[in-house]
Amino acid sequence: MPEKNPQDAQEIEEAVVFLVTRMMESGHNPKPVVLHSVRMGMYLYNYSYEPDIVKAAILHDITEDSDTSIDEIKERFGERVAQLVQANTFDSTAGDRAVQGEECLQRCLEYGMDAFIVKAADKLENSFYVVDPVAARDWSEFWVAEMRHMLDVAQPVIGSEPIWQELNQQCHKLEAAIKQLEA
Protein backbone atom coordinates (compact mmCIF):
# COMPACT_ATOMS: atom_id res chain seq x y z
CA MET A 1 0.00 0.00 0.00
CA PRO A 2 1.41 3.42 -0.90
CA GLU A 3 2.50 5.73 1.89
CA LYS A 4 -0.20 8.17 2.96
CA ASN A 5 0.35 11.86 2.40
CA PRO A 6 0.13 13.90 5.66
CA GLN A 7 -1.57 16.78 3.78
CA ASP A 8 -4.27 14.37 2.57
CA ALA A 9 -4.78 13.11 6.10
CA GLN A 10 -5.18 16.69 7.35
CA GLU A 11 -7.80 17.46 4.69
CA ILE A 12 -9.67 14.25 5.51
CA GLU A 13 -9.60 15.11 9.19
CA GLU A 14 -11.07 18.53 8.34
CA ALA A 15 -14.01 16.73 6.72
CA VAL A 16 -14.49 14.65 9.90
CA VAL A 17 -14.42 17.77 12.09
CA PHE A 18 -16.87 19.52 9.75
CA LEU A 19 -19.22 16.52 9.87
CA VAL A 20 -19.10 16.27 13.66
CA THR A 21 -19.63 20.01 14.09
CA ARG A 22 -22.59 20.11 11.71
CA MET A 23 -24.21 17.04 13.21
CA MET A 24 -23.87 18.53 16.70
CA GLU A 25 -25.35 21.83 15.50
CA SER A 26 -28.27 20.56 13.44
CA GLY A 27 -28.16 16.77 13.08
CA HIS A 28 -31.57 15.13 12.97
CA ASN A 29 -31.03 11.44 12.23
CA PRO A 30 -31.10 8.97 15.13
CA LYS A 31 -28.69 6.56 13.43
CA PRO A 32 -24.98 6.93 14.26
CA VAL A 33 -24.25 9.18 11.26
CA VAL A 34 -20.78 10.23 12.39
CA LEU A 35 -19.56 6.72 13.12
CA HIS A 36 -21.13 5.37 9.90
CA SER A 37 -19.58 8.13 7.80
CA VAL A 38 -16.12 7.90 9.37
CA ARG A 39 -16.08 4.11 8.90
CA MET A 40 -16.96 4.61 5.23
CA GLY A 41 -14.18 7.10 4.81
CA MET A 42 -11.72 4.76 6.51
CA TYR A 43 -12.63 1.86 4.20
CA LEU A 44 -11.82 4.03 1.23
CA TYR A 45 -8.75 5.60 2.84
CA ASN A 46 -7.37 2.15 3.63
CA TYR A 47 -7.94 1.10 0.02
CA SER A 48 -5.91 4.21 -0.99
CA TYR A 49 -8.71 6.00 -2.80
CA GLU A 50 -7.95 9.63 -3.42
CA PRO A 51 -8.73 12.21 -0.74
CA ASP A 52 -11.73 13.80 -2.50
CA ILE A 53 -13.46 10.41 -2.63
CA VAL A 54 -12.69 9.80 1.05
CA LYS A 55 -13.96 13.28 2.00
CA ALA A 56 -17.14 12.74 -0.03
CA ALA A 57 -17.71 9.43 1.75
CA ILE A 58 -17.35 11.14 5.11
CA LEU A 59 -19.77 13.90 4.07
CA HIS A 60 -22.20 11.81 1.99
CA ASP A 61 -25.12 12.01 4.50
CA ILE A 62 -24.56 15.53 5.77
CA THR A 63 -27.13 17.29 3.58
CA GLU A 64 -29.78 14.66 4.36
CA ASP A 65 -29.11 14.58 8.10
CA SER A 66 -28.29 18.19 8.99
CA ASP A 67 -28.96 21.73 7.81
CA THR A 68 -25.81 21.74 5.68
CA SER A 69 -26.15 22.65 2.00
CA ILE A 70 -24.27 21.43 -1.04
CA ASP A 71 -23.08 25.01 -1.54
CA GLU A 72 -21.43 24.95 1.91
CA ILE A 73 -19.66 21.71 1.02
CA LYS A 74 -18.55 23.19 -2.30
CA GLU A 75 -17.21 26.31 -0.59
CA ARG A 76 -15.34 24.35 2.05
CA PHE A 77 -14.18 21.23 0.15
CA GLY A 78 -14.46 22.09 -3.55
CA GLU A 79 -16.67 21.33 -6.51
CA ARG A 80 -15.67 17.68 -6.88
CA VAL A 81 -16.45 16.71 -3.29
CA ALA A 82 -19.75 18.60 -3.49
CA GLN A 83 -20.69 16.75 -6.70
CA LEU A 84 -19.91 13.36 -5.18
CA VAL A 85 -21.98 14.19 -2.10
CA GLN A 86 -24.84 15.41 -4.31
CA ALA A 87 -24.71 12.23 -6.38
CA ASN A 88 -25.05 10.14 -3.20
CA THR A 89 -27.81 12.20 -1.58
CA PHE A 90 -31.35 10.82 -1.62
CA ASP A 91 -34.01 13.18 -2.95
CA SER A 92 -36.75 12.89 -0.33
CA THR A 93 -39.27 14.36 -2.79
CA ALA A 94 -38.66 11.65 -5.42
CA GLY A 95 -41.19 9.17 -3.99
CA ASP A 96 -40.87 6.13 -1.76
CA ARG A 97 -37.60 4.57 -0.64
CA ALA A 98 -37.29 2.39 -3.76
CA VAL A 99 -37.84 5.34 -6.11
CA GLN A 100 -35.37 7.49 -4.16
CA GLY A 101 -32.78 4.72 -4.33
CA GLU A 102 -33.18 4.28 -8.09
CA GLU A 103 -33.02 8.03 -8.68
CA CYS A 104 -29.82 8.19 -6.62
CA LEU A 105 -28.29 5.30 -8.60
CA GLN A 106 -29.07 7.09 -11.85
CA ARG A 107 -27.32 10.20 -10.51
CA CYS A 108 -24.30 8.07 -9.61
CA LEU A 109 -24.29 6.75 -13.18
CA GLU A 110 -24.20 10.34 -14.45
CA TYR A 111 -21.36 11.30 -12.10
CA GLY A 112 -19.42 8.10 -12.81
CA MET A 113 -16.92 5.88 -11.10
CA ASP A 114 -16.09 8.00 -8.06
CA ALA A 115 -19.76 8.42 -7.13
CA PHE A 116 -20.26 4.65 -7.31
CA ILE A 117 -17.22 4.07 -5.13
CA VAL A 118 -18.81 6.23 -2.42
CA LYS A 119 -22.19 4.49 -2.91
CA ALA A 120 -20.55 1.04 -2.61
CA ALA A 121 -18.84 2.04 0.65
CA ASP A 122 -22.19 3.32 1.96
CA LYS A 123 -24.00 0.09 1.09
CA LEU A 124 -21.21 -2.00 2.59
CA GLU A 125 -21.06 -0.09 5.84
CA ASN A 126 -24.86 0.01 6.20
CA SER A 127 -25.09 -3.73 5.56
CA PHE A 128 -23.37 -4.50 8.85
CA TYR A 129 -26.14 -3.02 10.97
CA VAL A 130 -29.17 -2.36 8.74
CA VAL A 131 -29.71 -5.94 7.61
CA ASP A 132 -30.97 -8.50 10.13
CA PRO A 133 -32.78 -11.31 8.27
CA VAL A 134 -34.01 -12.95 11.48
CA ALA A 135 -35.43 -9.86 13.22
CA ALA A 136 -36.60 -7.94 10.13
CA ARG A 137 -36.87 -10.35 7.25
CA ASP A 138 -39.03 -8.28 4.86
CA TRP A 139 -36.84 -5.20 5.30
CA SER A 140 -33.69 -7.29 4.92
CA GLU A 141 -34.98 -8.89 1.71
CA PHE A 142 -35.81 -5.44 0.29
CA TRP A 143 -32.47 -4.01 1.36
CA VAL A 144 -30.39 -6.90 0.02
CA ALA A 145 -32.31 -6.79 -3.28
CA GLU A 146 -31.54 -3.07 -3.47
CA MET A 147 -27.88 -3.85 -2.75
CA ARG A 148 -27.81 -6.50 -5.49
CA HIS A 149 -29.39 -4.07 -7.95
CA MET A 150 -26.80 -1.43 -7.09
CA LEU A 151 -24.01 -3.98 -7.60
CA ASP A 152 -25.44 -4.97 -10.99
CA VAL A 153 -25.76 -1.36 -12.15
CA ALA A 154 -22.31 -0.43 -10.85
CA GLN A 155 -20.42 -3.51 -12.08
CA PRO A 156 -19.55 -2.14 -15.53
CA VAL A 157 -18.26 1.03 -13.88
CA ILE A 158 -16.47 -0.24 -10.73
CA GLY A 159 -16.62 -4.05 -10.89
CA SER A 160 -12.84 -4.35 -10.67
CA GLU A 161 -12.59 -2.02 -7.68
CA PRO A 162 -11.83 -3.56 -4.27
CA ILE A 163 -14.78 -1.80 -2.62
CA TRP A 164 -17.20 -3.29 -5.18
CA GLN A 165 -15.69 -6.74 -4.67
CA GLU A 166 -16.00 -6.48 -0.88
CA LEU A 167 -19.60 -5.31 -1.19
CA ASN A 168 -20.37 -8.16 -3.57
CA GLN A 169 -18.97 -10.70 -1.07
CA GLN A 170 -21.06 -9.17 1.71
CA CYS A 171 -24.16 -9.27 -0.48
CA HIS A 172 -23.59 -12.97 -1.22
CA LYS A 173 -23.33 -13.65 2.53
CA LEU A 174 -26.58 -11.82 3.23
CA GLU A 175 -28.37 -13.49 0.32
CA ALA A 176 -27.25 -16.88 1.68
CA ALA A 177 -28.47 -15.99 5.19
CA ILE A 178 -31.89 -15.05 3.82
CA LYS A 179 -32.04 -18.20 1.71
CA GLN A 180 -31.24 -20.33 4.78
CA LEU A 181 -34.31 -18.89 6.50
CA GLU A 182 -36.44 -20.10 3.59
CA ALA A 183 -35.21 -23.67 3.98
C-alpha positions in Angstrom: 0.0 0.0 0.0 1.4 3.4 -0.9 2.5 5.7 1.9 -0.2 8.2 3.0 0.3 11.9 2.4 0.1 13.9 5.7 -1.6 16.8 3.8 -4.3 14.4 2.6 -4.8 13.1 6.1 -5.2 16.7 7.4 -7.8 17.5 4.7 -9.7 14.2 5.5 -9.6 15.1 9.2 -11.1 18.5 8.3 -14.0 16.7 6.7 -14.5 14.7 9.9 -14.4 17.8 12.1 -16.9 19.5 9.8 -19.2 16.5 9.9 -19.1 16.3 13.7 -19.6 20.0 14.1 -22.6 20.1 11.7 -24.2 17.0 13.2 -23.9 18.5 16.7 -25.3 21.8 15.5 -28.3 20.6 13.4 -28.2 16.8 13.1 -31.6 15.1 13.0 -31.0 11.4 12.2 -31.1 9.0 15.1 -28.7 6.6 13.4 -25.0 6.9 14.3 -24.3 9.2 11.3 -20.8 10.2 12.4 -19.6 6.7 13.1 -21.1 5.4 9.9 -19.6 8.1 7.8 -16.1 7.9 9.4 -16.1 4.1 8.9 -17.0 4.6 5.2 -14.2 7.1 4.8 -11.7 4.8 6.5 -12.6 1.9 4.2 -11.8 4.0 1.2 -8.7 5.6 2.8 -7.4 2.1 3.6 -7.9 1.1 0.0 -5.9 4.2 -1.0 -8.7 6.0 -2.8 -8.0 9.6 -3.4 -8.7 12.2 -0.7 -11.7 13.8 -2.5 -13.5 10.4 -2.6 -12.7 9.8 1.0 -14.0 13.3 2.0 -17.1 12.7 0.0 -17.7 9.4 1.8 -17.4 11.1 5.1 -19.8 13.9 4.1 -22.2 11.8 2.0 -25.1 12.0 4.5 -24.6 15.5 5.8 -27.1 17.3 3.6 -29.8 14.7 4.4 -29.1 14.6 8.1 -28.3 18.2 9.0 -29.0 21.7 7.8 -25.8 21.7 5.7 -26.2 22.7 2.0 -24.3 21.4 -1.0 -23.1 25.0 -1.5 -21.4 24.9 1.9 -19.7 21.7 1.0 -18.5 23.2 -2.3 -17.2 26.3 -0.6 -15.3 24.3 2.1 -14.2 21.2 0.1 -14.5 22.1 -3.6 -16.7 21.3 -6.5 -15.7 17.7 -6.9 -16.5 16.7 -3.3 -19.7 18.6 -3.5 -20.7 16.8 -6.7 -19.9 13.4 -5.2 -22.0 14.2 -2.1 -24.8 15.4 -4.3 -24.7 12.2 -6.4 -25.1 10.1 -3.2 -27.8 12.2 -1.6 -31.3 10.8 -1.6 -34.0 13.2 -2.9 -36.8 12.9 -0.3 -39.3 14.4 -2.8 -38.7 11.7 -5.4 -41.2 9.2 -4.0 -40.9 6.1 -1.8 -37.6 4.6 -0.6 -37.3 2.4 -3.8 -37.8 5.3 -6.1 -35.4 7.5 -4.2 -32.8 4.7 -4.3 -33.2 4.3 -8.1 -33.0 8.0 -8.7 -29.8 8.2 -6.6 -28.3 5.3 -8.6 -29.1 7.1 -11.8 -27.3 10.2 -10.5 -24.3 8.1 -9.6 -24.3 6.7 -13.2 -24.2 10.3 -14.4 -21.4 11.3 -12.1 -19.4 8.1 -12.8 -16.9 5.9 -11.1 -16.1 8.0 -8.1 -19.8 8.4 -7.1 -20.3 4.7 -7.3 -17.2 4.1 -5.1 -18.8 6.2 -2.4 -22.2 4.5 -2.9 -20.6 1.0 -2.6 -18.8 2.0 0.6 -22.2 3.3 2.0 -24.0 0.1 1.1 -21.2 -2.0 2.6 -21.1 -0.1 5.8 -24.9 0.0 6.2 -25.1 -3.7 5.6 -23.4 -4.5 8.8 -26.1 -3.0 11.0 -29.2 -2.4 8.7 -29.7 -5.9 7.6 -31.0 -8.5 10.1 -32.8 -11.3 8.3 -34.0 -13.0 11.5 -35.4 -9.9 13.2 -36.6 -7.9 10.1 -36.9 -10.4 7.2 -39.0 -8.3 4.9 -36.8 -5.2 5.3 -33.7 -7.3 4.9 -35.0 -8.9 1.7 -35.8 -5.4 0.3 -32.5 -4.0 1.4 -30.4 -6.9 0.0 -32.3 -6.8 -3.3 -31.5 -3.1 -3.5 -27.9 -3.9 -2.8 -27.8 -6.5 -5.5 -29.4 -4.1 -7.9 -26.8 -1.4 -7.1 -24.0 -4.0 -7.6 -25.4 -5.0 -11.0 -25.8 -1.4 -12.2 -22.3 -0.4 -10.8 -20.4 -3.5 -12.1 -19.6 -2.1 -15.5 -18.3 1.0 -13.9 -16.5 -0.2 -10.7 -16.6 -4.1 -10.9 -12.8 -4.4 -10.7 -12.6 -2.0 -7.7 -11.8 -3.6 -4.3 -14.8 -1.8 -2.6 -17.2 -3.3 -5.2 -15.7 -6.7 -4.7 -16.0 -6.5 -0.9 -19.6 -5.3 -1.2 -20.4 -8.2 -3.6 -19.0 -10.7 -1.1 -21.1 -9.2 1.7 -24.2 -9.3 -0.5 -23.6 -13.0 -1.2 -23.3 -13.7 2.5 -26.6 -11.8 3.2 -28.4 -13.5 0.3 -27.3 -16.9 1.7 -28.5 -16.0 5.2 -31.9 -15.1 3.8 -32.0 -18.2 1.7 -31.2 -20.3 4.8 -34.3 -18.9 6.5 -36.4 -20.1 3.6 -35.2 -23.7 4.0 
